[in-house]
Amino acid sequence: MPLRRRARRALQTPVAGRPLRRDPRAEREPGLAAAAHSAATGSAINVGPSGRLRRDPRAVVRQAGRSATGRLRIDRSGRAGTVSHDRGASEHVDAGPELICIEAPAFWIVVVPDYEGGRLSSHDRDVFGAARKLSDGAEGAVVAVVFEAGEDLGAAGADRVLCFDDAAFAGYAPDRRAAAIVAGAAALTPRHLLFPDTAVAGGDIGRRVAAMLADSPAANVHRLRADEAVSRADGDRADYLRAPSRVLLMAAECELPIGADRCCEARRLEPPAIEPSRTTITDRGLLPTNPGSVPLAEADFVISAGNGVTDWTAFHALAEVLGAAEGGSRVVCDAGLLPRERQVGASGTLIQARCYLAFGISGAPQHLQGIVRCEKVVAINTDLHAEMVKRGDLSAIKDAQAVMPALTRLLEVRVGGA
Ligand SMILES: Cc1cc2nc3c(=O)[nH]c(=O)nc-3n(C[C@H](O)[C@H](O)[C@H](O)COP(=O)(O)OP(=O)(O)OC[C@H]3O[C@@H](n4cnc5c(N)ncnc54)[C@H](O)[C@@H]3O)c2cc1C
């Protein structure tokens, strides 16, 4: 075999009459060390054991924080490689957040978060992240416009806060809120007004504001730069590029929220005195819905069962008293204990609930993939070392069959006593 003979000759270099043998392991060591280093640093360019440079496509996505389709992927668990404000918190806990004060900004960006019940959703935080991207480095500042007091807006990225907490704006009052935003913005003449493009509030109010300002808003914007807004449309099959409109309706995960290492001033501005406009809308309150009919992907609160659940009556009773949508692992759906559309996970539904309550679920990778975007996870499991327990923000090492009825009783007492 001519090839093998040539290779053997190259290995044997005669020195002082003796052949010098190459040690392949020693040759690989620098490559191995570099490979270990690149793996440890999470670098996208790895060095293989042979010393050759290799590109890790997953690390590229992690670093850019974007999927192959260009959408940002934000892991809200705070455990994975993508940046999240929670992870930032643990890194910078000692130094404390840097307080950013902007006295005389060159321009304003207005953000109107949904801020339901005075709480910022992850979508709201993403919109603040996009606003900061526009203002930072260009001497701009961000004003939050809200209609009730609540969670700290400085930590989300607001330099100023304009709060209209008049009873006239309470409940479902999109026309009055839109009028207040336009009046509030008139004094500031903001460069852009950003809304989360949600059905609950932002999408509706933002379109009303755009109509009042005679603006043609960019909707479902998933990427925003000073000179370009990219909207996704046609069932996620097409991107539309345009110069950013004045009113921008932002998609979830349009930008990373600001890290916990920074905090803005959130200085209160005096809201202009405005007469609440006449309204043709009567708020008749919210209609109670059957949580079981809410699609898993849209549910805010999901209670989920795995192979560790045997008392299904207790599970359904707890779901009802909590008003939570039911989900389950593949094992229970395969067994016909829950319908297939209730399966959470890679081959089921990817959910983005604010709270995920997992009873007797081990936390297999395929299941965990389905809850990456959940904000808070509570695990109930008899196994302290279960992956779901590690993933949980709060975990109880208990028998699910004991916890479910106990929780139901507690809630019934609370609701009955209220
Ligand atoms: C291609 C592929 C795709 C898949 N897609 C999905 C998917 O989309 N979704 C999905 O869920 N799975 C999926 N799976 C299956 C997945 O790998 C796991 O097998 C499955 O998630 C395990 O379900 P489980 O955690 O309910 O059951 P088990 O793995 O049996 O875990 C049961 C858990 O319950 C705990 N437990 C037991 N008794 C009690 C008790 N009395 N009280 C409290 N805890 C108790 C145990 O400690 C254990 O952690 C997929 C698998 C493959 C191969």
The ligand as an SDF file (V2000), in Angstrom:
LIG
                    3D

 53 58  0  0  0  0  0  0  0  0999 V2000
  -38.3280   12.1110   20.2410 C   0  0  0  0  0  0  0  0  0  0  0  0
  -38.8980   12.2760   21.6160 C   0  0  0  0  0  0  0  0  0  0  0  0
  -39.7170   13.3520   21.8520 C   0  0  0  0  0  0  0  0  0  0  0  0
  -40.2620   13.5290   23.1100 C   0  0  0  0  0  0  0  0  0  0  0  0
  -41.0630   14.6010   23.3430 N   0  0  0  0  0  0  0  0  0  0  0  0
  -41.5580   14.8060   24.5750 C   0  0  0  0  0  0  0  0  0  0  0  0
  -42.3800   15.9210   24.8510 C   0  0  0  0  0  0  0  0  0  0  0  0
  -42.6860   16.7390   23.9830 O   0  0  0  0  0  0  0  0  0  0  0  0
  -42.8430   16.0710   26.1120 N   0  0  0  0  0  0  0  0  0  0  0  0
  -42.5450   15.2000   27.1210 C   0  0  0  0  0  0  0  0  0  0  0  0
  -42.9920   15.4130   28.2540 O   0  0  0  0  0  0  0  0  0  0  0  0
  -41.7780   14.1270   26.8660 N   0  0  0  0  0  0  0  0  0  0  0  0
  -41.2960   13.8860   25.6320 C   0  0  0  0  0  0  0  0  0  0  0  0
  -40.5550   12.7890   25.4070 N   0  0  0  0  0  0  0  0  0  0  0  0
  -40.4310   11.7650   26.4610 C   0  0  0  0  0  0  0  0  0  0  0  0
  -39.4130   12.1370   27.5090 C   0  0  0  0  0  0  0  0  0  0  0  0
  -38.1410   11.6980   27.0930 O   0  0  0  0  0  0  0  0  0  0  0  0
  -39.7330   11.4850   28.8680 C   0  0  0  0  0  0  0  0  0  0  0  0
  -39.8580   10.1040   28.6690 O   0  0  0  0  0  0  0  0  0  0  0  0
  -41.0210   11.9820   29.5090 C   0  0  0  0  0  0  0  0  0  0  0  0
  -41.0340   13.3990   29.5130 O   0  0  0  0  0  0  0  0  0  0  0  0
  -41.0900   11.4690   30.9240 C   0  0  0  0  0  0  0  0  0  0  0  0
  -42.3250   11.8120   31.4620 O   0  0  0  0  0  0  0  0  0  0  0  0
  -42.5050   11.9450   33.0290 P   0  0  0  0  0  0  0  0  0  0  0  0
  -41.5090   12.8750   33.5620 O   0  0  0  0  0  0  0  0  0  0  0  0
  -43.9390   12.2440   33.2610 O   0  0  0  0  0  0  0  0  0  0  0  0
  -42.2690   10.4430   33.5350 O   0  0  0  0  0  0  0  0  0  0  0  0
  -41.0450    9.7580   34.3100 P   0  0  0  0  0  0  0  0  0  0  0  0
  -39.8050    9.9280   33.5680 O   0  0  0  0  0  0  0  0  0  0  0  0
  -41.5180    8.4090   34.6120 O   0  0  0  0  0  0  0  0  0  0  0  0
  -40.9190   10.6160   35.6380 O   0  0  0  0  0  0  0  0  0  0  0  0
  -41.8470   10.6050   36.6700 C   0  0  0  0  0  0  0  0  0  0  0  0
  -41.3720   11.5560   37.7400 C   0  0  0  0  0  0  0  0  0  0  0  0
  -42.3200   11.5760   38.7940 O   0  0  0  0  0  0  0  0  0  0  0  0
  -41.6770   11.4880   40.0470 C   0  0  0  0  0  0  0  0  0  0  0  0
  -42.6020   10.8470   40.9580 N   0  0  0  0  0  0  0  0  0  0  0  0
  -42.9130    9.5270   41.0570 C   0  0  0  0  0  0  0  0  0  0  0  0
  -43.8540    9.3590   41.9980 N   0  0  0  0  0  0  0  0  0  0  0  0
  -44.1480   10.5850   42.4870 C   0  0  0  0  0  0  0  0  0  0  0  0
  -45.0540   11.0520   43.4720 C   0  0  0  0  0  0  0  0  0  0  0  0
  -45.8720   10.2160   44.1460 N   0  0  0  0  0  0  0  0  0  0  0  0
  -45.0940   12.3740   43.7170 N   0  0  0  0  0  0  0  0  0  0  0  0
  -44.2800   13.2410   43.0530 C   0  0  0  0  0  0  0  0  0  0  0  0
  -43.4100   12.8460   42.1310 N   0  0  0  0  0  0  0  0  0  0  0  0
  -43.3460   11.5310   41.8300 C   0  0  0  0  0  0  0  0  0  0  0  0
  -40.4390   10.6920   39.7830 C   0  0  0  0  0  0  0  0  0  0  0  0
  -39.4510   11.0130   40.7520 O   0  0  0  0  0  0  0  0  0  0  0  0
  -40.0500   11.1750   38.3910 C   0  0  0  0  0  0  0  0  0  0  0  0
  -39.2180   12.3010   38.4710 O   0  0  0  0  0  0  0  0  0  0  0  0
  -39.9760   12.6040   24.1560 C   0  0  0  0  0  0  0  0  0  0  0  0
  -39.1340   11.5410   23.8930 C   0  0  0  0  0  0  0  0  0  0  0  0
  -38.5980   11.3730   22.6440 C   0  0  0  0  0  0  0  0  0  0  0  0
  -37.6870   10.2240   22.4090 C   0  0  0  0  0  0  0  0  0  0  0  0
  1  2  1  0
  2  3  1  0
  2 52  2  0
  3  4  2  0
  4  5  1  0
  4 50  1  0
  5  6  2  0
  6  7  1  0
  6 13  1  0
  7  8  2  0
  7  9  1  0
  9 10  1  0
 10 11  2  0
 10 12  1  0
 12 13  2  0
 13 14  1  0
 14 15  1  0
 14 50  1  0
 15 16  1  0
 16 17  1  0
 16 18  1  0
 18 19  1  0
 18 20  1  0
 20 21  1  0
 20 22  1  0
 22 23  1  0
 23 24  1  0
 24 25  2  0
 24 26  1  0
 24 27  1  0
 27 28  1  0
 28 29  2  0
 28 30  1  0
 28 31  1  0
 31 32  1  0
 32 33  1  0
 33 34  1  0
 33 48  1  0
 34 35  1  0
 35 36  1  0
 35 46  1  0
 36 37  1  0
 36 45  1  0
 37 38  2  0
 38 39  1  0
 39 40  1  0
 39 45  2  0
 40 41  1  0
 40 42  2  0
 42 43  1  0
 43 44  2  0
 44 45  1  0
 46 47  1  0
 46 48  1  0
 48 49  1  0
 50 51  2  0
 51 52  1  0
 52 53  1  0
M  END
$$$$
